[in-house]
Structures are given as C-alpha cells and as structure tokens.
Amino acid sequence: MNQTKFSHHRATVFPVLVLACASVAAIALVITRASLSGHWRYLSLVWNLFLAWLPLVFAIAVCRKYRASPKLGWKLALPAGLWLLFFPNAPYIFTDLTHLNAWFHGHFWGDLTMILLVALTGFLLGFLSLYLMQAVVADRFGRLASWLFILAVAPLCGLGVYLGRFLRWNSWDIFVHPLGITYDITQLAVHPFAHAGPLRFQAAFGMFLFFGYLMLYALTHLPPAQPNREAMA
C-alpha cells in the first residue's frame, strides 16, 4: 500500500468537525421545535441522526485497520460489514419528509427546514463514509473497482431504506430477527414481479444515492479557486 497516497484521510478531520457542528445545530432545532410546540414526534430525527453517524465511525475503523495491516484483509470484514449494514441509515432520513403536515399547516416551512437540515447532515455523513470506503477499495483493487463498488452499494442502500421505511426493519434486526428479515429479502429476490413497487423504489433511491454521491464527489474534487490578479489590478 502506498502510505503517501492513502494519507488523504487526514483531510477528513475538518469535514467531520463541520458535520458535528451541523448535527448539534440540527438537534437544537429539533429540541426547540418540540419544546415550543409540545409535540415530541420529531425527536425520532435525533435518533436517526445518531444512526447516520455510525457508518462514518465504522468507515474510519476500516481505514485505520487498513493502514495498520493492509495485507490482512480479513481483519476488515467486521467493520466493513457493520458499515454496509448501517450505511442506509444515513440517506434514510430523507424519507422522514413523509411526516410533514399539509401545506396550509402553520409550521410546515419550519418543519421542512428542520427535516432537510437533519437529512442533509445525515446524507453528507454517509457521503464521507462512502468516500473513505471507496478510497480503501481503490487503494487495494484499483480505481475502476472502487466505482464498481459504488455502483453495487447504491442499490443495496436502496434496499436497506425500503426495508426500514416500509417493512419497518432496523439495521440491528439482522442479529435480533435474522429469520424474519432474511425471509422478506428472499421474497423480494425470488418473486421480483410480485414486488414491482419495492424494486422501483430500490432502483429510484439507488439512483438518487449514486448521482448525489457523484455530484458531491465532483464538487469536492474541484481545483482551488485562483484569483485573477490581472483582473483585480
């Protein structure tokens, strides 16, 4: 492994700090909304945001283990598996928009802003974790393999979001109720034409995730802006 090539993960310290500040602001907004209105239903956003942090924690663990012993790939299996298992929690928060009330509701725009702030923070947490995982794959197997990895993860994430939003499974249910969640996934795979709706959702959400990641990836790789000194003179 090229240590110099893979040392770019240190540059994620500042994004993590920014995401931590955004998370604090989002939680403060949720708590303020709940205390002023007396309704606590949106407190689930705080829990969902906590779950969105877990993929980043596991991705950082993968990077650290990979830097320490890149040849012992089996040591990455547990944190990488946990990352994939919890990764759908990051973009999942966008589906909480379903809790918004009608347009004429007096708190609609405030609630919309609050949910979008939490959802965007969760999505960017997922983006950062996915970026770190892609870096590991690229360093180990090459750039092409890393993008094939993204293409594979996107629809799997769509499946995870569907299982959470519509079938009400949680990430940890794979350990608590393995037979139930395995049965539901098997039914989707064995009878795809009988579950056209779930497949469309999985494909649409996977596309949303892939192109969202691709756009953010492109933006983060823009060259630094250089002032035109001649024009400023």
KAFEN-V507779 format. One record per run of one state. SS is the DSSP state (alpha for helix, beta for strand, coil for the rest). FROM is the first residue (numbers start at 1). TO is the last residue. If there is no record, write none. Layout:
((SS | FROM | TO) (SS | FROM | TO))
This chain:
((coil | 1 | 2) (alpha | 3 | 37) (coil | 38 | 40) (alpha | 41 | 68) (coil | 69 | 72) (alpha | 73 | 99) (coil | 100 | 107) (alpha | 108 | 141) (coil | 142 | 142) (alpha | 143 | 165) (coil | 166 | 172) (alpha | 173 | 176) (coil | 177 | 177) (alpha | 178 | 190) (coil | 191 | 191) (alpha | 192 | 220) (coil | 221 | 228) (alpha | 229 | 232) (coil | 233 | 233))
